[in-house]
């Protein structure tokens, strides 16, 4: 048998890494961070256990890369969803979809996203990996298309606002309603409530912050 070409080896490595990232998202989402071992991840991915250490220096770095992959894939899917406006409000629609995609992940994967946010606050902070860079590229491009005149200022601000909203959604015992956080972000960027994927019901009325979504809708004028 002839040896594999470098391109084939590279593709096999890419696939192995992808399986490890997907297995991490699945297991941490099901069991939590502490109950998931690197051995569990390797077994779920169908990979040798030593392969995990080959690609990632530790479980925390693996989790961050896995969640950043989930985030950029979710964001990419939302931005490419039909119909894609070509003119007029295209930039505003793109930003609305980005906000809804990130808030939706916090709503749909609370354990995973809460664990991810806690990890970011550890000493190592953000892990600089291909998945994080792809997520950053998508968000920067969104800011550009929205019409920013200073991307180097506005991109970090958008990232910080989204992180703050995710944190507020996930605070144990005192989460902010998604509709309220969405309304604040949409107001800040001058976005129409109907853009993106609006939640059911009317937008929250001023002064109803902190109430459950249903109560906001009932009391809105």
Helices and strands as residue ranges (DSSP letters): H 6-31, H 38-45, H 49-55, H 59-80, H 90-108, H 110-120, H 130-146, H 151-170, H 178-188, H 213-219
